[in-house]
């Protein structure tokens, strides 16, 4: 209450109490006191006399407006004419009440407090709307994936920075163009737009878009905005999945290698339970994938084996290297086979070891070929050893041409060589001997010596 009269203050408060108000008030008589009261707490209403020593209600009203407080300002005065009252209302006063007619005070306060509350609610709603619009604008502009609006025919009306950056276009090169132009397959764009015209949303549709430099693989989500039966626009969400598709193709290629490898490729967790089992493992060991998954790798180790596979697992899990080795494994049919083993750790994205990968190769054929090579080498060694016995000085009879062996026995030359080499003899006659034999035969016929 900006009032210099204590009696007028009393009458005004009495009127408020009759109106069932619970009144907490403060009376001030100067502009300084008014300013202090305004800053000290929040007030529901200001009741102000018009004329007071050194200032008027206009001065108090200016002070209130400068503070930018939306508090009902009601002039309660006994000395205010209609012209002044009109000026006061134009200056921003909410109402005026004549002190001699205080019956209007309660209804005036109720009305102005209610309207002030409505104004506050309106401002809060407007503020919330502006905030919502700002948040929507911020979300659209700064979303980490592409966003754009398109007209009913596909013309791009608005696009965010992520989409422009993804495709490599400047706004002037993108906005205003038809989105269908950017599909690598234009028919795909037509099909999706027609789906939206039929009120069917587009969900996680993978396709290719033409970027400024090359082609991008994307996943599209879209829906339409309708005004009753009118298709207003479409809203598109564009995600770049180029890297993901490369990874998927790479993973699929690697998976195909693992699946169709002739070697057994077995993946286990840290405890040795089988998590992956390829076709090579089924061919080598005879167990299907369903039979092997979840079992411990120990079921492949023969009961008679002294090998401790888990010791190698513990070494790998501790970060130590395990060299390739050869061992024996048990097939489903009960037969054992020699295998070559290579084990390595499986790590997650944070380089933690989460399992073990083993490549196991059936080396039965290699072992057989190795044994055959060994036998051949031994056989050749024996032959060479025998051949070496023919070197050096050999006792041979000058008459019958027999050779004396290591035991002192005289044997035919043919027999000795046959025993000590793999050579075999066939009998013939050389030209010189043949000529001599013919001459001797002719001489014998003619009686010549």
Order of alpha helices (4+ residues) and beta strands (2+ residues): alpha-alpha-beta-beta-beta-alpha-beta-alpha-beta-alpha-beta-beta-alpha-alpha-alpha-beta-beta-beta-alpha-beta-beta-alpha-alpha-alpha-beta-beta-beta-alpha-beta-beta-alpha-alpha
